[in-house]
Amino acid sequence: MHDLPYFEQHLERINYMPWRYHLLKPKIKNAIKAHQKAWQETLCNLETIDIRGEVFISPKANLFAEPGRTIIIEDGAVIGADCFLHGPIHIGKNVGINPNCHMDGGKKGIYIGQNTRIAAQCKLFAFNHGTAANSLINEQPVTSEGIHIGEDVWLGAGVGITDGTHMGNHSVAAMNATVTRSVGEYKIVAGSPARVIGDRLDKPGHYRGE
């Protein structure tokens, strides 16, 4: 039997630093895994969520997946506290979603490729409202094209991704960037609206992911 305050403190740590889950020592990890099993079973009974392996989902995260808005979570993925995820969303293997990220898949969905890291307070919205002047904003039509985030992508803290955007494999968006157009592979973007400021292939010892 684990010591309750010790366990609770470790769970709180993982809630806000979810990437540490896979680094835990066996004793505390086994305790958290048992807690996760019960939580994930409850979540899957309430929502249309497809968990495909060992993942960590903070009990403080909010996942909503009505029929037709499935959330798929692949092996090794982690989701931190205070996240809001509304399907359809596909989270690839070993994806890290840090605390207080907001994602809404709209109608077409959000896809996040494997080994991608999403820092705290990122916002991904796969829908948009019309802005015509002849009707009220709350009466405007809603459109959705979807968002595709490639493999081995890094979104810095506070990044916003708008509907219809594709982030190429191995690309990077700097802190607080607002990405309104698609980004090529290995490109580094920054600013609002984001623009290319560099290329990972120019960095010494770059890794091509081959």
FENWO-V720795 format. One record per residue. N is the residue number from 1. RES is the residue in one letter. PHI is phi in whole degrees, 0 to 359 (NA if undefined). OMEGA is omega in whole degrees, 0 to 359 (NA if undefined). D_CENTER is the distance of its C-alpha to the mean C-alpha in whole Angstrom. Layout:
N:RES:PHI:OMEGA:D_CENTER ; N:RES:PHI:OMEGA:D_CENTER
This chain:
1:M:NA:181:33 ; 2:H:283:176:31 ; 3:D:288:189:32 ; 4:L:299:179:30 ; 5:P:300:178:29 ; 6:Y:298:179:28 ; 7:F:297:182:26 ; 8:E:299:179:25 ; 9:Q:293:178:24 ; 10:H:294:178:22 ; 11:L:297:178:20 ; 12:E:298:177:19 ; 13:R:300:181:19 ; 14:I:291:176:16 ; 15:N:306:185:14 ; 16:Y:257:172:14 ; 17:M:228:190:14 ; 18:P:299:178:12 ; 19:W:298:179:12 ; 20:R:283:184:16 ; 21:Y:304:183:16 ; 22:H:283:179:17 ; 23:L:255:184:20 ; 24:L:294:173:22 ; 25:K:291:188:25 ; 26:P:308:186:26 ; 27:K:299:182:28 ; 28:I:285:179:25 ; 29:K:295:179:22 ; 30:N:298:178:25 ; 31:A:294:180:25 ; 32:I:291:177:21 ; 33:K:299:178:21 ; 34:A:296:177:24 ; 35:H:296:180:22 ; 36:Q:296:181:19 ; 37:K:302:180:21 ; 38:A:295:181:22 ; 39:W:296:182:19 ; 40:Q:292:177:17 ; 41:E:296:177:21 ; 42:T:299:181:21 ; 43:L:299:181:18 ; 44:C:292:176:18 ; 45:N:285:183:22 ; 46:L:266:186:21 ; 47:E:230:179:18 ; 48:T:273:184:17 ; 49:I:239:183:15 ; 50:D:245:181:15 ; 51:I:260:189:15 ; 52:R:242:178:16 ; 53:G:134:180:17 ; 54:E:274:181:16 ; 55:V:228:172:13 ; 56:F:239:175:13 ; 57:I:236:181:11 ; 58:S:302:174:13 ; 59:P:299:178:16 ; 60:K:266:176:15 ; 61:A:274:179:12 ; 62:N:243:180:12 ; 63:L:246:181:11 ; 64:F:234:186:14 ; 65:A:214:177:15 ; 66:E:290:174:18 ; 67:P:307:184:20 ; 68:G:90:179:19 ; 69:R:233:185:16 ; 70:T:298:169:15 ; 71:I:252:178:11 ; 72:I:256:181:12 ; 73:I:234:184:10 ; 74:E:275:183:12 ; 75:D:308:175:14 ; 76:G:87:181:13 ; 77:A:287:177:9 ; 78:V:225:181:9 ; 79:I:228:185:7 ; 80:G:274:183:9 ; 81:A:293:173:12 ; 82:D:65:173:12 ; 83:C:280:173:9 ; 84:F:238:180:10 ; 85:L:236:178:8 ; 86:H:238:184:11 ; 87:G:295:5:11 ; 88:P:281:178:12 ; 89:I:220:174:9 ; 90:H:242:182:9 ; 91:I:254:185:7 ; 92:G:285:181:9 ; 93:K:299:173:12 ; 94:N:61:175:11 ; 95:V:282:176:7 ; 96:G:249:177:7 ; 97:I:244:186:4 ; 98:N:276:190:7 ; 99:P:302:170:9 ; 100:N:64:172:10 ; 101:C:269:180:7 ; 102:H:240:181:8 ; 103:M:222:174:7 ; 104:D:232:185:10 ; 105:G:283:182:11 ; 106:G:55:179:15 ; 107:K:266:187:17 ; 108:K:268:172:16 ; 109:G:96:176:12 ; 110:I:241:176:9 ; 111:Y:243:180:9 ; 112:I:237:183:7 ; 113:G:288:186:10 ; 114:Q:297:176:11 ; 115:N:66:177:11 ; 116:T:275:179:8 ; 117:R:242:180:8 ; 118:I:241:185:6 ; 119:A:285:184:8 ; 120:A:300:171:9 ; 121:Q:67:174:10 ; 122:C:283:182:8 ; 123:K:230:179:9 ; 124:L:235:182:8 ; 125:F:233:185:11 ; 126:A:267:174:13 ; 127:F:204:180:16 ; 128:N:210:177:19 ; 129:H:254:170:22 ; 130:G:292:182:26 ; 131:T:226:181:28 ; 132:A:302:185:31 ; 133:A:281:187:34 ; 134:N:270:175:36 ; 135:S:209:182:34 ; 136:L:293:179:32 ; 137:I:304:182:28 ; 138:N:285:176:27 ; 139:E:251:182:30 ; 140:Q:289:175:28 ; 141:P:293:178:26 ; 142:V:255:178:23 ; 143:T:243:179:21 ; 144:S:211:176:18 ; 145:E:248:182:18 ; 146:G:95:178:14 ; 147:I:235:177:12 ; 148:H:237:175:11 ; 149:I:253:184:10 ; 150:G:286:180:12 ; 151:E:278:174:12 ; 152:D:57:177:13 ; 153:V:261:175:11 ; 154:W:239:172:11 ; 155:L:256:180:9 ; 156:G:289:184:12 ; 157:A:303:174:12 ; 158:G:79:180:12 ; 159:V:290:174:11 ; 160:G:246:179:12 ; 161:I:239:182:11 ; 162:T:266:182:14 ; 163:D:302:178:15 ; 164:G:86:185:17 ; 165:T:268:176:15 ; 166:H:239:174:14 ; 167:M:262:183:13 ; 168:G:295:178:16 ; 169:N:308:173:15 ; 170:H:69:180:16 ; 171:S:275:183:15 ; 172:V:223:170:14 ; 173:A:244:184:14 ; 174:A:289:181:16 ; 175:M:312:176:15 ; 176:N:67:175:16 ; 177:A:294:173:16 ; 178:T:246:187:16 ; 179:V:267:185:15 ; 180:T:248:177:18 ; 181:R:218:186:19 ; 182:S:295:186:18 ; 183:V:241:181:18 ; 184:G:286:179:20 ; 185:E:301:177:19 ; 186:Y:70:183:19 ; 187:K:286:176:20 ; 188:I:247:182:19 ; 189:V:239:179:18 ; 190:A:206:175:19 ; 191:G:99:181:20 ; 192:S:220:359:20 ; 193:P:289:186:21 ; 194:A:291:175:19 ; 195:R:222:182:22 ; 196:V:289:177:22 ; 197:I:239:181:24 ; 198:G:183:183:24 ; 199:D:215:180:23 ; 200:R:298:180:22 ; 201:L:291:178:25 ; 202:D:275:182:27 ; 203:K:280:177:26 ; 204:P:300:177:28 ; 205:G:66:182:27 ; 206:H:296:181:24 ; 207:Y:246:184:23 ; 208:R:273:178:23 ; 209:G:73:183:21 ; 210:E:270:NA:24
